[in-house]
């Protein structure tokens, strides 16, 4: 069979398999809007690492790592190592912070830090950035996949776009994650294991004598190290500090079952990036050795496929389509998350779960097909959108740095910072050719930081409102105190435990954070620290303890006093006393949000009473200590 027949056969089988899998996953997993957006906070380290890795191993990045290996030898690995270093910063600094904030989207957190105006400014640019990145992914894969299948590139874009949109509609982030597991595995095995092994067996190790000087030397090969445009080591590092703060990465962190799972998943994300970067550049060295006279390094990937056995080349080309899908799906999900949280819930005040799921699915269709339309018909417009999308990543890094460490920013500072960064992108990248000499991010990072700090300090007027001294804590503040009394000591656990309460009252993460600020100011709670992740941990003071107790049922207080857990946690333990059970089944049977169940089970796991296990849908069972406690409760 010819390569096109092989590719067409593999593509048809692959597309049908992904559609069937996503339909099945969606039917089994997506019962409410939180499961559509963040998987009910059920994702394990494996799913998190694979989901993140799928964004890296994309339709644009796969050919590029071969191209940079062709150009700079082992120095080409810095294209992936730059992404991996961005992931390293996120792992060490704020991936866990994102998860522990309790916010489903970054804009929920930004409302707390920068007010409604800051939230809306950032929402708009995130939506357009995601739209642009989606479109450019389709543009990037159109020519390659179209050529491989022997069809028009625009038809190839439409094929990939429709398939991705369809399977996200079926199951949201769960469908994206399940398909990413297959897509990532396919690409990782074929391109980063089978291909280099084949090249070593067929041609031996790369021959330094026929390659440019320093091509095989580590760690830089022949790539420029200090140069303020790409490709260079420091600019690759800078670019990926911008990209690794986009909303898809927040969605991956927000969907993890716990802080521990989040950190472990991001640790493996870094390992994946570094490994694939080294292997990808190594493969690029073979392309340079075997095809030394290419007119353009950008053709290295396609040209290398031309000298491989047809079945292997077809599998790699099919992997390129898989890689494109695995990147597009999470950008699509994170963009739709913004629509659901910032439009349907925030502005339109929709609270019904069925209506929110309809919003999510129709939003996916419209947003997904709009990105395909942009890719097919408005490539010029996409270049502007992509420039703005890249620019917005820099102030996002600054906002996280401010939220995590500096804590000086306010609404006017954030809006001014967005305006300045967008102005730089407009002038530097679009209206002039200055970006050919200096990448605009070298200007945006310092300018957005200085603007945020200076404007915020000059306009600092916001003060935390104390609890009403005459009336005491309001209904929300009281519920927060009660949740703390039940043993949930950080904002992520508090918000997740209060999922039903917040959904019924149209509350998002910012409201909980502001309530905690007021309670802290009035002496009801004590914050563990004012910066880093410690700012998200709280404990009750004597005053807060008294207020919580005054509003709680005597029976529940007795349960907490006797057993160290609240009534709902005790009920959960009874649900699993006859053997391990699926968390999803429990959620459906007892009509409890999966997110809320996640908080309860993780709290019990931390106490050593329950074991939560599984790599896809989680299951739970009692530990020996849990059985003893439950027996004690039953006896009394």
Order of alpha helices (4+ residues) and beta strands (2+ residues): alpha-alpha-alpha-alpha-alpha-alpha-alpha-alpha-alpha-alpha-alpha-alpha-alpha-alpha-alpha-alpha-alpha-alpha-alpha-alpha-alpha-alpha-beta-beta-alpha-alpha-alpha-beta-alpha-alpha-beta-beta-alpha
